[in-house]
């Protein structure tokens, strides 16, 4: 991202990594920069990053313990998912399962784990979902 500061893809990867490290304030600043850039992107990219922002916002909300907002953002991302590869879909389902676990909604969490397993896409979270189903 530092090498190509205007590249929205690198910004989103950096935000995702920072969220994984629980560096929420740094991630929030990058998410804000992405939101500022999105209206100026070509149509196809704009649609992609408008959706991707729901995943980032949902993850940030999860990290901050804002479970209702996390559920809303992650559910939106899942229901509007249109990308060719589905590893991000698996990640979104896993994060939504985490929300449900924290909300003491085990049946919904188990449903998310099953959807991850059904994707059969060899994403890392598939192993985590399989372990959670046991």
N, C-alpha and C positions, 0 to 999 in steps of 0.2 A: 504494500500500500504506500509505503514511503517513496518507493521508486516511481510509482505511477499514481499520484494522489488524486487524479481526476477519474480513475477507473473504478466504476461502481462495483464491478465484480470483486476486485481486490478489497474494497471497503467492506463488502458483505462477508467475505471470508475472514477478514480481520475481526469484524464484530462477532462473528460466530465463535472464533477462537477465544476472544476475550470473554464472551459469555460462558464458555466452557470452563474458563479459569476463574469465573465469578468476579471478574473485573468489570462490574456493572457500570460504573460511572464512565469509564473509558469507552465501553461498548455503546452506552447511551449517546455519547458525543458523536460517535461514528454513525449510529443509526440516524441521528438528527441530520448529519451531512448527507446521508443517502436520501432522506426524505426531501431535502432541499434540491438534490440533483434530479430526482425522478421526473418531475414535470418537463425537463429539458431533454429527456431521452427519446430515441425513436420509439414509435408505437409498440413494437414487439418487446423491446427491452423494458419500456415503461410498465407494461402489463406484468412482465416477469418480476420486476422489482417491487411493484405495488403489492404483489402477492407475497414475495419473499419478506417484505417488511412485517407482515403479520406473523411469520415464524420468528423473526428477530424480536419483535415486540412481545410476543407470547413467551418467549424464552426469558427475556428480561423481566417480565412480570412474574414468572415462576421463580426466578432467582431472588426477586424482592419479596416473595411471599404474597403477592397480589393474585390469589388463586382464581378468583372470578374473572378477572381480566385475562389471565393466562389461558383459562379455559375458552373464553370467547375468541381470543386471537388465534389460538392453535386450532380450534374447531373450524374457524373460518378458513384458515390455510388448508386444512385437510379437505373440506368440502368443495373448495375451489381449485384444487391441485390439478394442473394440466401439463406439468413437465414430463418429458419423455422418460427420464430416469426416475426411479421411485425411492432412492435412498433417503432423500429429504422427507419424503412422506413417512418412511419408517421412523426417522428421527422425531417428526412431529407427533406421531402416534405414541412414541415412547415418552415424550415430554408430557403429553396429555395424560398418559397413564400415571405419571408422577403426580400430576395435579390431582387426579382422582384418588390416588393413594393418600395424599395429604388431606384431602377432603373426607376421608373415611368412606369412600365409595368403591369397595373392592370389585364389585361385579363389573362396573364400567372400566376399571383398570384392567381386569382380566380380558375384557372384550378388546381393548386396545392391544394388549400383548398378543392375542390371537390374530388380530389383523396384521400385526408385524410379521408373525410367523407365516401367515398365509401369503404374504408378498414373496417369500422365498427368494429374496434378492441378495442374500449373503452379506447384508449390511451388518456392522458390528452390533447394533442394537438388537439384531435378531437373536444373538446369543444371550443378551441380557433378558430379552422377552421370554426366551425358552426357559431360562433359569427362574424367572419370576412366576412362570406358569406351574412350576413344580410344587 
